[in-house]
Amino acid sequence: MSRTTLGYLYLALSMITVGSAVVASKIVAASLPPFTATALRYALALPCFLLLMRWRGVSWPALPRRDWLLLVLQAGAGAIGYTALLMAGLRLASAGDAAIIVGMLPLVAALFAVLALGERPGAKLWLALTAAAAGVALATVEGGADAGSWLGNALVLGAVVCESLFILLNRKMTTPVSPLALSVLMTVIGFALSAVAALFEAPWQLAYERRAMQAVAYYALVPTVAGYLLWYAGAQRVPASEASLMTAVAPVAALALAALVLGEPVTASQVAGAACVLGAVLAFGLAGRRLNARSSSRTAA
């Protein structure tokens, strides 16, 4: 197996673990409140990341005060906001619908870059966003969804917005931070913030069901830690422009696993909606890849 093929395999496996996090979140959300579940997830993941950091010889970064503030905001948006809103949304929405909405992340993140950083959007982004929004609408309106599922889908979309803010805030950092160090810092800060928020959920009064705790442990060790390792192992072997396209695997995996693990029916409208979202993401990603290739050739000339 070639180095590039192995890289694609690692990236695909990483995105499958990310997709499985939607299913794990659905299981957890059925019996645990979101902040308690998030704190437990980070408490389990943190020792693994610290061991990885020590093994790789990665040191703690020296950051100015502004970057520390950005890190706290990133943790609040990505580590806390995304996970908590996703779990809250999955109490009301199906994992299949959530998978399709989460698949919009690359496009929503690009839109945030346009709004906050003044990047030029171009017609391709607007077309991709329109197609993706149409796909989400198609997937979630079949059968006349009730108010609860609409609210759940809105919360999942809020989770996507939080993750987009995380990406945007990371681009505002003035000091480069290695991916592993950033993951450790997000886990530390995320645990601290979620643990404080969890106090309002009275975690000492909860009944911790075995299936929910198994799902929390899975979320912490597989999507969070193993997913990180697989992604960066793949990213070292594949060009960045091509690696980003592999994010399209995550919603497909989540939709399939929702059917296999949770027994959720996959409807024709969900398949059509997922196709619209994935087509929009891939078309937008491929357009950006061609643009980067042309820019590189001009620079070389």
C-alpha positions in Angstrom: 0.0 0.0 0.0 1.4 3.4 -1.0 2.0 6.2 1.4 -0.8 8.3 -0.1 -3.3 5.4 -0.1 -2.5 4.7 3.5 -3.0 8.4 4.3 -6.5 8.3 2.7 -7.3 5.2 4.7 -6.3 7.0 8.0 -8.3 10.1 7.1 -11.4 8.0 6.2 -11.1 6.0 9.5 -10.7 9.3 11.4 -13.9 10.7 9.8 -15.7 7.5 10.5 -14.9 7.9 14.2 -16.1 11.5 14.0 -19.4 10.3 12.4 -19.7 7.7 15.2 -19.6 10.5 17.7 -23.0 11.6 16.6 -24.4 8.1 17.4 -22.5 8.1 20.7 -23.9 11.5 21.6 -27.4 10.3 20.9 -27.0 7.4 23.3 -25.4 9.7 26.0 -28.1 12.4 25.6 -30.9 9.9 26.4 -29.8 9.7 30.0 -27.2 12.3 30.8 -27.4 16.1 30.7 -25.0 17.7 28.2 -22.5 19.5 30.5 -22.0 16.5 32.8 -21.5 14.2 29.8 -19.0 16.7 28.3 -17.0 17.0 31.6 -16.9 13.2 31.8 -15.7 12.9 28.2 -12.8 15.3 28.8 -11.9 13.8 32.1 -11.4 10.5 30.3 -9.6 11.9 27.3 -7.2 14.2 29.2 -4.8 11.5 30.6 -4.5 10.0 27.1 -3.6 13.4 25.6 -1.1 14.1 28.3 0.6 10.8 27.8 0.7 11.5 24.0 2.2 14.9 24.7 4.9 13.4 26.9 5.6 10.6 24.5 6.0 13.0 21.5 8.1 15.4 23.6 5.7 18.3 22.9 6.2 21.2 25.3 3.6 23.7 26.6 3.5 26.8 24.4 4.4 30.2 25.7 1.5 32.4 24.7 0.6 36.1 25.2 -2.4 37.0 27.2 -4.5 37.7 24.0 -3.9 34.1 22.8 -4.9 32.6 26.1 -8.1 34.6 25.9 -8.7 33.2 22.4 -8.0 29.7 23.7 -10.7 30.1 26.4 -13.1 31.4 23.8 -12.2 28.5 21.5 -12.9 26.0 24.2 -16.2 27.7 25.1 -17.3 27.6 21.5 -15.8 24.3 20.2 -15.1 22.1 23.2 -18.2 23.1 25.2 -20.7 24.8 22.8 -20.5 22.2 20.1 -20.7 19.1 22.3 -23.4 20.4 24.6 -25.6 21.7 21.8 -25.1 18.5 19.8 -26.2 16.4 22.8 -29.1 18.7 23.7 -30.2 18.6 20.1 -30.0 14.9 19.8 -32.5 14.6 22.7 -35.1 15.8 20.3 -33.7 15.2 16.8 -32.8 12.0 15.0 -29.1 11.1 14.6 -29.6 10.8 10.9 -30.9 14.4 10.6 -28.1 15.6 12.9 -25.5 13.8 10.7 -26.7 15.7 7.6 -26.7 19.1 9.4 -23.2 18.5 10.8 -22.0 17.8 7.3 -22.5 21.5 6.5 -19.6 22.4 8.8 -17.0 23.2 6.1 -19.4 25.5 4.3 -20.6 27.3 7.5 -17.0 27.7 8.5 -16.2 29.3 5.1 -19.2 31.6 5.5 -17.9 32.7 8.9 -14.5 33.5 7.4 -16.3 35.7 4.8 -18.3 37.5 7.5 -15.5 38.0 10.1 -12.3 38.0 8.1 -13.5 39.8 5.0 -12.5 37.0 2.7 -14.1 37.1 -0.7 -16.9 34.6 -0.9 -17.3 34.0 -4.6 -20.3 32.6 -6.3 -19.2 29.0 -5.6 -19.6 29.4 -1.8 -23.1 30.9 -2.2 -24.1 28.1 -4.6 -22.7 25.5 -2.3 -24.5 26.9 0.8 -27.8 27.1 -1.1 -27.4 23.5 -2.2 -26.5 22.3 1.3 -29.4 24.3 2.9 -31.8 22.7 0.4 -30.4 19.3 1.2 -30.9 19.9 5.0 -34.4 21.1 4.4 -35.2 18.1 2.1 -33.9 15.7 4.7 -35.7 17.1 7.7 -39.2 18.0 6.4 -40.4 14.6 5.4 -43.5 13.5 7.3 -44.1 16.9 8.9 -41.6 17.1 11.7 -43.0 18.2 15.1 -41.8 21.2 17.1 -39.4 19.1 19.1 -37.5 17.7 16.2 -37.3 21.2 14.7 -35.9 22.5 17.9 -33.4 19.6 18.0 -32.3 20.3 14.5 -31.9 24.0 15.4 -29.7 23.1 18.4 -27.6 20.8 16.2 -27.2 23.7 13.7 -26.1 25.9 16.7 -23.5 23.3 17.4 -22.2 23.6 13.9 -22.1 27.4 14.3 -20.0 27.0 17.6 -17.6 24.7 15.8 -17.2 27.3 13.0 -16.5 29.9 15.6 -13.8 27.6 17.0 -12.2 27.4 13.6 -12.4 31.1 13.1 -10.9 31.9 16.5 -8.0 29.5 15.9 -7.1 31.6 12.8 -6.9 34.7 15.0 -4.1 33.2 17.1 -0.8 35.1 16.8 1.4 32.3 18.1 1.5 29.0 16.3 0.4 26.0 18.5 1.0 22.4 17.5 -2.1 20.3 16.9 -1.3 18.1 19.9 -0.7 20.9 22.3 -3.9 22.6 21.1 -5.9 19.4 21.6 -4.5 19.1 25.2 -5.2 22.8 26.0 -8.8 22.5 24.6 -9.3 19.3 26.7 -8.0 21.0 29.9 -10.0 24.2 29.4 -13.0 22.3 28.1 -13.0 20.1 31.2 -12.7 23.1 33.5 -15.6 25.0 31.9 -17.9 22.0 31.5 -17.2 20.8 35.1 -18.3 24.2 36.4 -21.4 24.2 34.2 -22.2 20.6 35.2 -22.6 21.7 38.8 -25.9 23.3 37.9 -27.0 19.9 36.6 -26.5 18.3 40.1 -24.4 15.4 38.7 -24.3 13.8 42.2 -28.1 13.1 41.9 -28.0 11.4 38.5 -28.4 7.8 37.7 -25.4 6.8 35.5 -26.7 4.0 33.2 -24.1 1.6 31.9 -24.9 2.1 28.2 -24.5 5.9 28.6 -21.2 5.6 30.4 -19.9 3.2 27.8 -20.9 5.7 25.1 -19.1 8.5 27.0 -16.0 6.4 27.3 -16.2 5.5 23.6 -16.6 9.2 22.6 -13.6 10.1 24.8 -11.2 7.4 23.6 -12.2 6.8 20.0 -13.5 9.9 18.2 -11.6 12.3 20.5 -8.2 10.6 20.9 -8.0 7.9 18.3 -9.7 10.2 15.7 -7.0 12.8 16.4 -4.2 10.3 15.9 -5.7 8.9 12.7 -6.4 12.4 11.2 -2.8 13.7 11.7 -1.3 10.4 10.6 -3.3 10.8 7.4 -2.6 14.5 7.0 1.1 13.8 7.0 0.7 11.6 4.0 -1.8 13.6 1.9 -1.8 17.2 0.6 -3.9 19.5 2.9 -6.3 20.5 0.1 -7.1 16.8 -0.5 -7.3 15.9 3.2 -10.0 18.5 3.8 -12.2 16.8 1.2 -12.2 13.6 3.4 -14.4 15.5 6.0 -17.3 14.5 3.7 -17.0 10.9 5.0 -18.2 11.9 8.5 -21.9 12.6 7.8 -22.1 9.5 5.6 -20.7 7.4 8.4 -23.0 9.0 10.9 -26.1 8.3 8.8 -25.1 4.7 8.2 -24.2 4.1 11.9 -27.5 5.7 13.0 -29.2 3.0 11.0 -27.0 0.1 12.1 -26.5 0.9 15.8 -29.6 2.9 16.7 -32.0 1.2 14.3 -33.1 4.5 12.8 -34.8 4.2 9.4 -32.9 5.9 6.5 -35.5 7.7 4.4 -35.3 8.5 0.7 -35.4 12.2 1.6 -32.4 11.8 4.0 -30.4 10.1 1.3 -31.3 12.9 -1.2 -30.5 15.5 1.4 -27.2 14.0 2.3 -26.3 13.8 -1.4 -27.0 17.5 -1.7 -24.9 18.4 1.3 -22.0 16.2 0.3 -22.1 17.3 -3.3 -22.0 20.9 -2.2 -19.1 20.3 0.2 -17.1 18.3 -2.3 -17.8 20.7 -5.2 -16.7 23.7 -3.0 -13.6 21.8 -1.8 -12.6 20.8 -5.3 -13.1 24.4 -6.6 -10.8 25.6 -3.8 -8.2 22.9 -4.6 -8.1 24.0 -8.3 -7.8 27.6 -7.3 -4.9 26.8 -5.0 -3.2 24.8 -7.8 -3.5 27.7 -10.2 -2.1 30.1 -7.6 0.8 27.8 -7.0 1.6 27.5 -10.7 1.5 31.3 -11.1 3.9 31.7 -8.1 6.2 29.1 -9.5 6.2 30.9 -12.9 
